[in-house]
Amino acid sequence: MISENFRDIVHKSYNSNPKYKQTVSGLPENYKEIKTLEDLLSINYKHASVNDQLRENLIIKLKEQQFPYSGIIGYDDDIIPSLNRAILSAHDILLVGQIGQAKTKIAETVANNLLSPIPIVEGSITNDIPTLIPENELVSLLEDKEIIRSRPEFYVSTETEDNIRNNRLDTKIVWIDGPSRYKYLLATPDISVKDLVGQIDAIKIAKRGVEIYNMESYSPGQLLLARHGVFCIDELPVLDPRKQVALLSVLQEGIYTTGSYPVIFKPDTRIISTANPIDYTHSGKIIEPLYDRMKSHIITRYPQKVDDEMMIMVQEARISNSHNVVIPVFILRTLAEITRIARDHPEINHEKGVSVRMSIHSLEILISEAERVRGIINNIKAVPRFSDIYSIRQTSKFELSEIDDSHENRMNILDVIISEAIKKVCAYYVTDIPPEKLMNLKNEFKVNKNFHVSQDITGNSKNPNSYQSQVAKFRSLKEIMDIVINNISLDQKNFEQSLLENSINIHTINDTKDPEYLSSVTELILEGLRFTDPPILDRKEGLYVHT
């Protein structure tokens, strides 16, 4: 047990080298055993700043050839190198891009992956690290003496000061990780300067006689709540100039003086802000000094590869009953193609963009549609198919630019995009089929007349109207299915490898033995045979017939 000669204890701890090995920047190897202020002082703990943590932990990951930003997909060639340069340079960052380009996810991922756990006094909302209190002030707190301040600088909250006075060396310490020190703020017109930087409470001063220099008179703002972490300001240009000015001294010197009463605090915060290209390029949207002090400006983009968009969909989609869901890879590819075609469509507003969230939300709604129509009623797995695809009308969000931006016009354009995407995806899988098998199938359709498709029809072979029962009538269709399933399986294997490389769960993707999965494949093939040259089948009101 350390003796209670507080002055000697604190002085020795503050002025001695650390007694611990670090696993990552600033983190003692046995940090989970450090539970009190006494423990912290006994190892001569030295805090590593946010800049040091981000830089040093990035260097560790790069040396070990680990990807530093798990969950960020498709940016390896341009955006990730820019982000690495900014972090190594200790820059605050402005991410510029259209909606749904992972800007806020990048900021959150930086905090999650590159910040080390830090020790704070239990219950602190401003991430109070006790060993950052000046030596004399910490001694005064431990001895329960009045603190004489030469200037009103915020080190810890009055609640933490009281905690230390009451518990002394037994003050409890908890270690909080990077995700707990990520602060997100959506910039809106009603955000005030006080919201950002806090305020001196004049009412407290008047009613309770609290001195200006007493930190009890200060109420912290968002910047201080994000102390020792990453502060993401989403849509920075929305803040009016007066509020943007409030960020300047923090960015330039890491210090802010608030209000007409001086309160100084050092937030030790990395600011990562975002902006839409329209606002970014508009004169006056970001004041020039702030524009200049956001040292790295990184331009984001949408995924360039279909497979990247597909992986993002699988990673981000929220699936409530995932163990009872099968997502065919060709359905993922179709949804990704719909979004990509929409981004390039001449009638759709390119400045507003088409978010990756459209793909994600469409996948979620398509799964729910399969549940609603077949899965829940028949107690079978939910497997989306092409006949469910128009349910995504409620999740397809874009604006028109060249024609009237009405709901009717948007849906008409979406229907054309869906047809184009399905045609493209069918050509991807329904290929390499011997001509004689196609001719045999056409002849079988002349005999058997048609194939009935509907959302309501299940794949169960016990039902005479099921897809399996209908397939059994077409010998050539079964042979073609074997070829197409092989093509799908090859694509599936490559896609699963990509998912594994990005540490993304793959269990909801494929089940080639499930009757509902085979029904989805059947619709893919029937639709694909409409686009052969010459076409083998035609579709009329839910029936596929020979041409």
N, C-alpha and C positions, 0 to 999 in steps of 0.2 A: 504494500500500500504506500503510495506516495505521501510524503508528509504535507501538511497544509501550509507550508511556506510558499504562498502563491506567487510572490514576486520572483523568487528564485526558480520556481517551476516554469513559469511563463518565459522568463528571460532565457533560461537554458534551452527551452524548446524552440523559441524564436530565433536563436542565434547559433544553433547547432545544425549539422548536416542530418538529413533524413536517416532513420535507422531501418529502412525497409527497401526491398527490391520492388521495382515497378513491373507490372505485367503490360499495361498500356500507359499512355501519358498521364502522369500524376496519380496513378492508382496503386496503393500498396498491395502487395501480393496477398496478404492476409486481411484485406479490408473488411471482410464480413465479421471478423473478430473485434473490430474497432466499434464500440457501441456507446462510449461515453466521452465527454470532453477530456477526462483524465487519460483515457486510452489514446486519444488523438495527440495530446501534448507529449505523451511518453514516447511516441515514435518520431517526434519532431516533424510532424506533417507539414508539407509545403504544397500549397495549391498551385496547379498548372492552369494558366488562363485559357479562355475559350480558344484564342488564336493558337496557343501552343498545343492544346488537345487536338484540334482539328488538323493542324499541320502534322504533328508527330504521329497521330494515329493513321492518317492517310499514308504517310511514308512507310509505316509498318506494313500496311495492307499491300502497298505497291511492291515492297521488297519481297513479300510472301506470295506475290502474284494472285492476290485475292481481289475480286471485284468489290470496290468500296461502297457501291450504292445498290444493294440488293432490292429488286423490285422495279428498277428503272431499265426499260427494255428498248433496244433499237437505237440508242444514242452513242454507241461506242466510238464511232469514227469522228465525231465532231463535238457534240455537246459535252460528253464526259471529259475529253481532254481539256476543254475550256474551263469546266468546273474544277478539275484538278489544278490547273494553273492558278485559278482565282484563290483556292484554298491554300495552296503553297505560298501565295503572295500575301495572305492575310487580308484579302479584299472583301468588303461588303459587295453584294451582288444584286444586279437588277436582271431578272429573267423576263425577256420580251417574247411574247408569242400569243397565238390565238387561243380560244377556249379549248380545254381538253388536251393540252400538250404537256401535262405532268409538271407544270411549274411549281405548284404548291407541294406536290409529292416529292419533287427534288429537294425542296427545303426541309421537309419532314425527314426524308431519308438521310440527309446530311447529319441532322441531329441524332437520328436513331443509330447510325453506324459509326460516327466519328467522335462523339462526345464520351468521355470517360465518366463513370460514376463519381460523384463528389459527396463529401460529408456535410450535412446541414443540421442545424438544431431542430429536433423533432417538433413538428407543428408549424414551422416557419413557412409563410406563403411567399416570401421574397428570397428564398434559397439562401438563408443566412449561414455562412461558413464562419464559425467562431474564431478560427485562427487568422481571419482577415481583420479582426478588430485590432486596432493599434495596441501595442504591448501595454502601455500605461492604463488604457481604458479597460482592457480585459482584467488587469490586476484589480482595478477599482471595482469592477463588477463582482469579482470573486470575493473581495473583501467587503462588499456591500457598502461602498463609499460613493459619494457623489462624483460624477464625472465632470471635470472642468474642460469644456470644449473651446478651442481657439477659433473654430469656424464650424458652421453647421453642415458637417459632412456625414452623409448616411452610410453607415457600415452594416448595421443590423437593425431590425425593428425594435421598438420599445418592448414588444412582447417577448422577443428573444433576450433582450437585456434583463427583463424581469425573471425569465426562466433561469438564466445563469446566476442571478443574485440568489434565487431561492434554492437552486440545486447544486450550485458550485461545480466541483469536479465531477459530480454524478449527473450533470446535465446530459440528457440522452441525445445521441447522434444517430441519424439515419442516412444511408447512402442512396442518392437518387440518380437514376440513369439518364441518358440522353433524351429518350422519349418524354420523360417527365419534365424536361427543361425546354421543350419545344412549345413556343407560344405563337398562335395564329391569330391574326387580326384582319378582318375584311374591312377595307377602307370604305366608309360610307360618309355621306355629307354630314351626318349628325355626330361623327366622332369629334371630340373637342380636344384642345391642347391639354386640358387637365386629364382627360382619359389617357393620353399618351405619356405624360411626364409626371402626373400627380399634382398635388397642391398643398400649400400651407393652409390649414383650416383656421380661418380668422375667427370663427365662432368659438372654437376651442380656446383660442388665445384670450378672447374677450370674456367668456363665461367662466373659464376654469383658471385663468391666470397663468396658462402655460407659456413659458418663454419661447420666443422665436427659435432660439438655438436648441431647444429641447425637441428631439425627434418625435415626441408624442404629438406635436402639432402638425406633422406631415403625414399626408395620405398618399401612398404610392400609386403610380399609374402603370400602364401596360409595360413600359420599358423596364421598370424595376421588377415587375412580376416575371419578366423574361430573363432576369439576371443569371449570368453564368450559363446561358443557353443560346438557342437560335430563335430569332424573332422574325417571323414571316409576315410581311405587310402585303396583303393581296390587293391588287389594283391600286398601287401607289398614286397614280395621277388623279384619282378621285379626291384625295385630300386637297383641300384648298391651300393656297400658298402659305397662309399663316401657320397652318399645322405642319406643313413640310419644313418650315423654318425651325420648328421645334426639334427636328431630328439632326440638324446640321452639326451642332457642337458634339453630339454623341458620335457621329461619324468621323468628325475631324480629330477630336481629342479624347473620345471615350468618356467625356464628362458632361453633365448637364446641370445648369443652374435654373431652378424653376421659379416662376412668378416674380412678383415684386419683392417678396421675401426670399432671400437667398438660401436655397438648399442644394447642396452639391452631392451628386452620387455618380459612381462609376459603374455602369451596368454590366461591363464585361460581357457584351452581347454581340453576336454576329447577326447583322441584319441582312436578310435575303428578301427582296421585294419583287413584285411581279407587275407587269404592265401589258396591256393590249397594244399591238402595233399601231392602231389608229390613234390612241392616246399618246403613245410614246413619241410619235413623229409630229404631233400637233403642238405648235408653238405655245408655250406657257402652261402646258399641262403638268410638267415637272419643272420646278424652278431651277434656273441654271446652276446655282451653287450646289444644290442637292444632286442634280443630274451629274455634275462633275465629281462629287464625292462618293457616289456609288461607283466604285472604281472599275469593276468588271461588268460589262453589259453582255449578256449571253443570249443569242437568238435561238429560240426553240423551234420545233417543227412537229408535224405529224409523222407517225411511223412511215417509213419508205417501203417496207416489205410487208406483204400480206401476212406472212407467218408471224411477224412481230405484233401486228394488230391482233391476231388470233391469240397469241400468248398473253397479251395484255387483257383480253376479254376473259380468258380462263383464270388469270390471276386475280382480277378485280371483281368479277361477278359474284354476287351474294346469292348462294343457292341454299335454300332452307333445308331441303331434304335430299342432300347430295348423294347419300347411299342408295337412293331409289331413282336416280337420274342417270341417263346415258346421253352424252352429247356427241353425235357423229361428227367426225372431223370435217366432212363436207358441209355440214350446217354452219360450223364456225367459219369456214372459208367463204360461204355465201354471205353471211352477215358482214364479214370484213370487206368483201367486194362491194356490197351495197354502200357502205360508208365511203369507200375509196372512190367509187363512181360519183357519189354525191359531191365529194370535194372538188371534182373536176368538171361537174356539170355546168354548162354555160348559163343556165337560168338561175343557179343558186349563188347567193352572195358569197364571194370568195373572201371579202374582208372580214366578215363575221366568222367564217370557217364552219367546219362540221366536226364536232368534238368526237374523240374516242369514246366518250361516254355514250354516244348514240349506239355504238357497237355493243358496249357493255350492257346498257339498259335493254337493248333489243334482245340480247341473249337471255337475260333474266325473264323478260316478258314471254319469250318464245317457250322457255321451259315451263313457265306457269300456265301457258295455253295448253301445252301437252298434258300437264297435270289436270287442268280443269276439264278438258274434253274427254280424255281417256284414262289417265292414271288413277285419279281418285275414285271414279265411278266403278272401274273394273278391277281395282286393286292390282294394278300392273305398273311397271316402270314407266316413267315419263321420258319419252324419246321424241324430240322435235322432228318434224318432217316438213316438206315443202308446202303441204296443204295447210299448215299452221302459219305460214310466213306473213300473211297480211295482218296478223295481230300486232306486228311491229309498227303499225301506223301511229299508235299512241306514244311510241318512244322515239320516233324519227323526227328530230328537231333541227330544222334549218330554216333560213330565210331566203326568199326569192328576190332577185335584183332587177331582172329585165321585164318581168310581167307582174301583174297585180299579186301581192303577197297574201292571197286568200287561202283558207284551209283547203278549199276544193282544188285550187291550182297546185298546192303543195302535194296533196294526195295523188293527183293525176301524175305528177312528175315522179313521185315515189314509186307508183305502180310500174311505170316504164323502167325505172332504175332496178327494181326487183326482178323484172323479166330479163333485163340485160345481165344482171349478176347471175341468175340461175342458168342462163344459156352459157355463160362463160365457165361456170363451175362444172356444169354437165360435160362440157367439152374436155375438161381437165381429167375426168374419171372415165367417162363412157367413150373409150378409145381402144384401138387395137382389137376390135371385134371382127373376126373373119366375115367377109361379105356373104358367104353361104349361110351363116347363122342368122344374119339379118334377113336374108330372103326367106329362110325357113320360118322365122318369127312372123314375118309379114303374111305368109300363107296361113299360119296358125290363127292369126287374128281374123283372116277372112272366114275361117271356119267357126271360131269361138266368138266372133262378133266384137267383143269389147272387154275392157278391164275397168272396173268401177273403183274410183278413189274418193275418199272422203275423210275428213277429220274424225268422224265418228266410228269408222270401221277399224277394228283392232287387228292385230296380226295373228291371233290365236287360231290354229288350224282346226280346232273343234267346231268353230263357227263356219257354216257353209259359205258365208259371205266374206269371210276374213281374207286378208291379203294372201296368206299362205295357201288357202284353199283355191284362190283364183290363180296363183302362180302355178299350182299343180296341173292346171289345164293347159299350160303352155310349156312344152318341153324345151323349146329353144330359149325361152325367157329364163328358165333355170340355168341353162348353160351360159347364157350371157351374164347372169348374176354372178356366177363363179369368177368370170373374168374381171368384172367390175369390182367385186369384193377384194380381189387380189390387188387391184390398183389402189383401192382405198387403204388396204392394209399396209402397202408400201409407204403411202403418204403418212398414214398414222404412225408408223414406226419412226420415220424421220421427224415428225412433229413431236412425238413423245421424247425423242432424244434432245430436242431443243428445250422442251419443258424441264427435263432433268438438269440440263446445263444451267438453267436459270432458277433451279430449286422451286419449281412450281408443281403443285399436286396434280396428278394425272388420273386419279381413280374414277372420275366422272365422264371420261371421254369415249370409251369404246366397249362394246360387248357384242361380238359378231354372232353369238348364239341366241341372243334374245329376240323373240318374235317381233317385238316392236322396233328393234333396231333394223331387222331385215325388212320390215314394212317401209321404214324410212329410205333404205337402199332401193327398194322397189320403186318408190316415187322418183328417186333420182334417175334411175334407168329409164323409166317410162318418159320422163320429161326430156332426158337426153336424146331419146330416139325421135323426138320431134325435130331435132336440129341436125340429123344426119343428112348427107347429100347423096341421093335424094332422101327426104324425110320418110321414115318407116311408119310413124304413127301421127295421128292428129288428136287434139283434145277438144271435146265438146261437152260442156256442162257436167264436169266430173267424170266423164267417160273418155278413155283412150281407145281410139278405133284406128283401123288401118286407113292409110291415105288413099 
